[in-house]
Amino acid sequence: MEVQSFTEIEAEFVNRVRRIVWCTVATVNRQGRPRSRILHPLWEGSTGWVATNRHSLKEKHLQHNSHVSLSYWDQQHQQIYADCTAAWEESLSEKQRLWDLFKNTPPPLGYNVGMFWKGPGDPQYGLLKLTPWRIELSSLDNLFKGIPAKIWRP
């Protein structure tokens, strides 16, 4: 079932993200093959942020193809699928803002990024901005009841 506005799914989206926290993120390598890894995005509305190593395999994949696919799943078989474009945030002021957001958001979503990097100016500190072009909320329970997945496209 298509929804017109992110606000129609936002509360359910936030509840699931808070409960599940970690997701599988797939990129595409230069040979067109998918590569998955576990990441910990922090969401501001429909925009996701990932603090990650700047010079990594992800960087090479994203140079070739900026599309990523995120999959959240829990033991109740509730899922979120978020198909996004990913872009490196280079602004020091925005990197500082997100550094503080990660640090000041209560766990399990927030965490001290200082465990991994020296500060927002650390050349290894990368900040990926995730801009969804499709988000789907589905569950096995709803499938059995004949209730379709909720799909939002901006």
Secondary structure by P-SEA (a helix, b strand, c coil): cccccccccaaaaaaaaaaacbbbbbbbccccbbbbbbbbbbbcccbbbbbcccccaaaaaaaaccbbbbbbbccccbbbbbbbbbbbbccaaaaaaaaaaaaaccccccccccccccccccccbbbbbbbbcbbbbbbaaaaaacbbbbbbcc
